[in-house]
Amino acid sequence: MHVDIGAALGTVAEPGIDEAELEELDERVAEAHERIAAGRGDDEFGYAALNLPERTDADAIREAVSPVSDAEYVLTVGIGGSALGAKTITAALAEDPERHVVLDNVDPEHVERTLSDLPLSETAVNVVSKSGTTAETLANFLVVRDVYEYRDVDWTERTVVTTGESGPLRELADEEDLPTLPVPDGVPGRFSALSSVGLVPPAILGVDIEELLAGGADAADGLGPSLFETPAYAYGAVAYALEERGAAVNAFMPYAERLEVFAEWFAQLWAESLGKEGRGQTPARALGATDQHSQLQLYRAGPRDKVVTVVRPRERADVPVPDAGHESLSYLAGTDLGELLDAEYDATVASLSAADRPAVEIEIDSLDARSLGELLYATEAACVLVGELAGVETFTQPAVEWGKRAARGLLSGEDTEETRTVDERPSYLISDGD
Ligand SMILES: O=P(O)(O)OC[C@H]1O[C@H](O)[C@H](O)[C@@H](O)[C@@H]1O
């Protein structure tokens, strides 16, 4: 992986940074790296995630999915960190990503439509919840089971569960003697893509999960005490320094359709890990070149509160643009779509830079399992570094849990601090008279 921070340096106006600042920051990076290494050494909560490439047992995953390895579709029932890692990997690497269907939301119309389109007898069900208590996941799982039963298809033969050692999902799995995989100890959901939490659908859909883990291991081996030698830390340190200087938004913009979902995964990682104590960068999801024609105006000329992260593979497929013999299209003659996309990418970085707006470039060699494993791991390491530098608790998400408790309390009719707050929430309703 390669990180080019040139377009974030030397920008005159805020939130730009300069090299001298980075030199100073490098000492703090060295200290943070020591803390991260110690946390990894002791398998401490959260830091343990950075040991997954060597800890994850790919054989155990392959064995657990063997009864459903010929499934045409995989239906993942999970939400947040229990869905986004797998979705990111299959979107990027599965030959036919449409074969991975994700039920995370509980929008009834969406659930109904999704299930009515699926050939259930050819579908493996992958239920994932670290806590085993998430209402959306449990509700969707109960609906899925019911639909299988209604259509007279045995769901117990097609279901794999990944969950912790206790909780309602574990109980449901035990009752039916379903194959289960463990959630690794000490790993928050949003950091668990490179474990059974993220690897079951890719394994069923033919992705080389061993290579993904090898890519993660490459990035782990590359972590060192200086940001000038560690791309993951260079990214984290620059993102942190820019946030300090007012970049409250991180617009994450891959130039590859297959990485569009990666931006969703990044959004959870960055928001839940770093959005604390009045700090954090709001992740904005964008896709190059599509969003050049929709959001770039704001990034270049709106408030000076952003850093744009662009990501691309160095190698792309070859799709030549045919020469139509038109004078006005001569600039396209002899090019191919990848060249055009790369030109768009370069133009975006240059355009931001020319307007003194910081951008950071991340490049991977090609969009294959090894590079994606490296990118996932390096982004996590960058996030952990930012958390260290900012002094926040990277691995918790108390604000999200408040909402989870409130929703559960509302459904059960309990009188709790959270449900009372919901009842007393401010309202100033304007209706159209009906
Ligand atoms: O895996 P689960 O326990 O079902 O949790 C799913 C998700 O729930 C919450 O929203 C947490 O904030 C997320 O970090 C987590 O990924």
The ligand as a MOL file (V3000), in Angstrom:
LIG
                    3D

  0  0  0     0  0            999 V3000
M  V30 BEGIN CTAB
M  V30 COUNTS 16 16 0 0 0
M  V30 BEGIN ATOM
M  V30 1 O -22.6100 -7.5780 16.4550 0
M  V30 2 P -23.6730 -6.9860 17.2610 0
M  V30 3 O -23.4700 -7.1900 18.7310 0
M  V30 4 O -25.0320 -7.4480 16.8280 0
M  V30 5 O -23.6150 -5.4420 17.0600 0
M  V30 6 C -23.8630 -4.8080 15.8290 0
M  V30 7 C -23.5370 -3.3500 15.9380 0
M  V30 8 O -24.2930 -2.8610 17.0350 0
M  V30 9 C -24.0800 -1.5210 17.4390 0
M  V30 10 O -24.6480 -0.6540 16.5420 0
M  V30 11 C -22.6310 -1.1980 17.6420 0
M  V30 12 O -22.4590 0.1610 17.8530 0
M  V30 13 C -21.8280 -1.6310 16.4490 0
M  V30 14 O -20.4650 -1.4040 16.7120 0
M  V30 15 C -22.0540 -3.0930 16.1770 0
M  V30 16 O -21.2760 -3.4770 15.1020 0
M  V30 END ATOM
M  V30 BEGIN BOND
M  V30 1 2 1 2
M  V30 2 1 2 3
M  V30 3 1 2 4
M  V30 4 1 2 5
M  V30 5 1 5 6
M  V30 6 1 6 7
M  V30 7 1 7 8
M  V30 8 1 7 15
M  V30 9 1 8 9
M  V30 10 1 9 10
M  V30 11 1 9 11
M  V30 12 1 11 12
M  V30 13 1 11 13
M  V30 14 1 13 14
M  V30 15 1 13 15
M  V30 16 1 15 16
M  V30 END BOND
M  V30 END CTAB
M  END
